[in-house]
Amino acid sequence: MEEIQFLEYVVKALVDNPNDVKIERTVDEMGVLVKLTVNPVDMGKIIGRQGNTAKAIRTLLRVIGMKNNARVNLKINEPEGGTKAAGIEATFDEAMEELKNL
């Protein structure tokens, strides 16, 4: 649940429509999946330039997950009629490499 509180705090600070932020959390054999839905107008703020904001949020969520011995993944729900940007999803290994290089 720590990851939801963190995600809600960060996302609501970034967007213009914080009341439209919706977060779902599911747990299965693969770990924790957190699904984020924001107002379509705010998608660019969450994804960021070249996906850097989304990558940073995913990396921080994974750190929280590691602290709690859980694998945490973030799925940003695409708005109706949107186009999926390529290369936004960071793999777990890429996130770990980023952490090692800090």
C-alpha positions as CSV (number, residue, x, y, z in Angstrom):
1,M,0.0,0.0,0.0
2,E,3.0,2.3,0.5
3,E,3.4,2.4,-3.3
4,I,-0.1,3.7,-3.8
5,Q,0.4,6.6,-1.3
6,F,3.7,7.5,-2.9
7,L,2.2,7.4,-6.5
8,E,-0.8,9.4,-5.5
9,Y,1.3,12.1,-3.9
10,V,3.7,12.4,-6.9
11,V,1.1,12.2,-9.6
12,K,-1.3,14.6,-8.0
13,A,1.5,17.1,-7.6
14,L,2.3,16.8,-11.4
15,V,-1.1,17.1,-13.0
16,D,-3.6,19.9,-13.5
17,N,-6.6,17.7,-12.7
18,P,-5.7,15.9,-9.5
19,N,-9.3,14.8,-8.9
20,D,-9.2,12.7,-12.1
21,V,-6.3,10.6,-10.8
22,K,-7.3,7.0,-10.3
23,I,-5.0,4.2,-9.0
24,E,-5.8,0.5,-8.9
25,R,-3.6,-2.1,-7.2
26,T,-3.6,-5.8,-7.9
27,V,-1.4,-8.6,-6.6
28,D,-0.7,-11.8,-8.4
29,E,2.2,-14.3,-8.8
30,M,4.2,-11.8,-10.8
31,G,4.1,-9.2,-8.0
32,V,2.2,-5.9,-7.6
33,L,0.6,-4.2,-10.6
34,V,-0.4,-0.6,-10.1
35,K,-2.6,0.9,-12.8
36,L,-2.7,4.7,-13.2
37,T,-5.4,6.6,-14.9
38,V,-5.2,10.4,-15.3
39,N,-7.1,13.0,-17.3
40,P,-6.1,12.7,-21.0
41,V,-4.9,16.4,-20.8
42,D,-2.4,15.4,-18.2
43,M,-0.8,12.4,-20.0
44,G,2.1,14.4,-21.2
45,K,3.0,15.5,-17.7
46,I,3.0,12.0,-16.4
47,I,5.0,10.5,-19.3
48,G,7.4,13.4,-19.7
49,R,9.9,14.1,-22.4
50,Q,10.9,10.8,-24.1
51,G,9.2,9.0,-21.2
52,N,11.6,10.2,-18.6
53,T,9.1,11.1,-16.0
54,A,7.3,7.8,-16.3
55,K,10.6,5.9,-16.1
56,A,11.6,7.8,-13.0
57,I,8.2,7.1,-11.3
58,R,8.6,3.4,-12.2
59,T,12.1,3.2,-10.9
60,L,11.0,4.8,-7.6
61,L,8.1,2.4,-7.3
62,R,10.4,-0.5,-7.8
63,V,12.7,0.8,-5.0
64,I,9.6,0.9,-2.7
65,G,8.8,-2.6,-3.8
66,M,12.3,-3.9,-3.1
67,K,12.1,-2.5,0.4
68,N,8.9,-4.5,0.9
69,N,10.2,-7.6,-0.9
70,A,7.7,-7.2,-3.8
71,R,8.1,-6.6,-7.5
72,V,6.1,-3.5,-8.4
73,N,5.1,-2.6,-11.9
74,L,3.3,0.5,-13.1
75,K,0.8,0.5,-16.0
76,I,-0.3,3.9,-17.2
77,N,-3.7,3.5,-18.8
78,E,-3.9,5.0,-22.3
79,P,-6.8,7.5,-22.8
80,E,-9.5,6.7,-25.3
81,G,-8.3,7.3,-28.9
82,G,-4.7,7.8,-27.7
83,T,-1.7,6.5,-29.4
84,K,0.8,4.4,-27.5
85,A,4.3,6.0,-27.3
86,A,7.1,3.6,-28.1
87,G,9.8,2.8,-25.6
88,I,8.2,4.1,-22.4
89,E,8.2,0.9,-20.5
90,A,11.4,0.4,-18.7
91,T,12.4,-3.2,-17.8
92,F,13.3,-4.2,-14.4
93,D,16.9,-4.8,-15.4
94,E,17.2,-1.3,-16.9
95,A,15.8,0.1,-13.7
96,M,18.4,-1.8,-11.6
97,E,21.2,-0.6,-13.9
98,E,20.0,3.0,-13.4
99,L,20.1,2.5,-9.6
100,K,23.6,1.1,-9.8
101,N,24.8,4.1,-11.7
102,L,23.5,6.6,-9.2
